[in-house]
Amino acid sequence: MVTEQVFSLNPLTGEKHAIPTNLDHSKAIDDFVLKNKDKPIIVVQGLGFVGTAMSLVCANAINGDYAVIGIDLPRPNTYWKIKSINDGHCPIVASDKKIELFFNQAKEKGNFLATYDPYAYSKADTIIVDINLDVQKQSNFEKDLEGFDVDLGPFKKAMSTIGENCKEDVLIIVETTVPPGTCQKVVQPIITEALEKRNLKSDAFKLGHSYERVMPGPNYIDSIQNFYRVFSGIDPKSEVATETFLRTVISTKEYPLTKLSNTNSTEIAKVLENSYRAMNIAFITEWSRFAEEAGADIFEVVHAIRMRPTHKNIMLPGIGVGGYCLPKDPLLASWARQNLFAGAPLGMSEEAVKTNDKLPLYAFEFFAKKFGGKLAGKKVLILGVAYAPDVFDTRYTPVEPFYNYLNKEGCEIILHDPLVSYWEEKRLEIETSFDKILDKEDIDFIVIGTGHKIYRNSSALVNKVATQENIFLFDPIGVFSDENIQKMKNGLGTIKVLGRGNI
Ligand SMILES: NC(=O)c1ccc[n+]([C@@H]2O[C@H](COP(=O)([O-])OP(=O)(O)OC[C@H]3O[C@@H](n4cnc5c(N)ncnc54)[C@H](O)[C@@H]3O)[C@@H](O)[C@H]2O)c1
């Protein structure tokens, strides 16, 4: 039987690569290990936003000399990264110069290989788990969250693959955001059973959990290497091994590690941190709407409150909550409480997700009402598609539902983002030159989608709105100073900032 060739598209270059049909990559792995024979081997499972950067940090460890093998699945959306790394091309385009630098240093040293072959796990002294663990929401942005589920299946399979291949005394560090309870109730039993099946010692492996807040923006590498870390181990030997390892890759002198007493605690810490943030955003949304109705300026109000040291982290409203973590982590926690500990749902945290998921709809309805009438045929320029300022990550970006609503109304949409040239989820090419996009003359509406630095108080943008008749600027994020808002208001165009009452 002839199997059909499957391809993987590199979104950075537009090249299509055939996924190898023979997935035996053992020779390349053996050669790599031989070439790096004096170095401990780290295998990073998952070459996504976190795993690729973590691989680079390990390959450029501050207190160690490691050889790193990054492993991902040979799928159309991932294979290109493996190919790109092994061809010597960095698979990440980031505003952080350290990404390219670390990649080039690893290339020079020859201590970074990428693969799809689980044989790599057999060579590992340390395995770092950076794969995704998704929540399946039964909702869309227009409807309330009606239910959700967590399918642990793919994660369990990934753990089994490790157990079927790893050394008996390997150190496994789980960095994936997991439902609290997972290391104790899922990972440990899977690895133990798999080692027993292979007639290996099942009490020699070490299992740690550690999390970070990776920000794929200008401080991408530093968000891993130069930042605080929380960790724990499944038992005392795992705790020591995890700590010893982390000290070799993180600047722990400047950013001391925080040890928690067990893996349930660190797993809770991770999702609580994100749930707190999600809740904070949902909370201010309610008040932002009230302020809007009352003709009050929520920005002015929040800045006044932030003067008090006790209230420094009160949030500002926005177009919505995106990224991989905030829209799902409160749900992971609630799922864990119900399914791994037979407890009640985390109602407030679920409610926060529900509220946040509907923010883009609210922003759109507000926009449609304010500038209203018929949107069909109007030319709308959206500035920014990434989910957060100065990052290139578009996963679950709130701009996507906003874009969809405009599309449904029959608008002609033009997209700009300085950091995203291809919007993977929408399969759309994006203009990255700000000058080029601002030169366009026949735009009816401009919407700030992301608070990128380039848009913040941009004089070119202010001038465009101030000097062009019949142009409407909608800012659901708040990227302009009072002075610039005034300049636009005094000019020919119109500006409306969500949450700023009469402005
Ligand atoms: N800023 C962040 O995105 C951030 C920060 C901290 C922690 N985390 C957590 O880290 C984890 C990874 O996040 P991400 O943003 O890198 O996700 P991602 O989706 O970008 O990357 C995950 C990668 O793992 C791969 N993968 C899945 N199953 C695999 C398997 N069995 N073997 C090998 N590879 C496999 C996927 O193909 C994908 O490339 C998530 O749990 C996330 O919550 C993310």
The ligand as a Gaussian input file, in Angstrom:
#p B3LYP/6-31G(d) Opt

LIG

0 1
 N        3.125000      31.463000      28.033000
 C        2.744000      30.227000      27.887000
 O        2.269000      29.876000      26.855000
 C        2.919000      29.276000      29.054000
 C        3.556000      29.672000      30.194000
 C        3.759000      28.772000      31.192000
 C        3.314000      27.476000      31.058000
 N        2.664000      27.117000      29.950000
 C        2.216000      25.760000      29.833000
 O        3.211000      25.028000      29.108000
 C        2.573000      24.050000      28.299000
 C        2.986000      24.212000      26.860000
 O        2.543000      25.481000      26.404000
 P        2.900000      26.001000      24.961000
 O        2.427000      27.408000      24.938000
 O        4.313000      25.721000      24.634000
 O        1.955000      25.049000      24.083000
 P        2.101000      24.728000      22.514000
 O        0.795000      24.211000      22.083000
 O        2.715000      25.892000      21.813000
 O        3.179000      23.563000      22.472000
 C        2.946000      22.271000      22.887000
 C        3.725000      21.353000      21.960000
 O        3.709000      20.037000      22.508000
 C        3.607000      19.149000      21.424000
 N        3.172000      17.830000      21.884000
 C        1.937000      17.436000      22.263000
 N        1.944000      16.141000      22.616000
 C        3.208000      15.700000      22.446000
 C        3.840000      14.449000      22.636000
 N        3.184000      13.402000      23.059000
 N        5.159000      14.356000      22.360000
 C        5.866000      15.416000      21.915000
 N        5.313000      16.630000      21.720000
 C        3.999000      16.768000      21.981000
 C        2.619000      19.823000      20.484000
 O        2.684000      19.283000      19.194000
 C        3.094000      21.265000      20.573000
 O        4.067000      21.582000      19.594000
 C        1.076000      24.247000      28.522000
 O        0.643000      23.376000      29.522000
 C        0.944000      25.633000      29.035000
 O       -0.189000      25.831000      29.825000
 C        2.473000      27.978000      28.945000

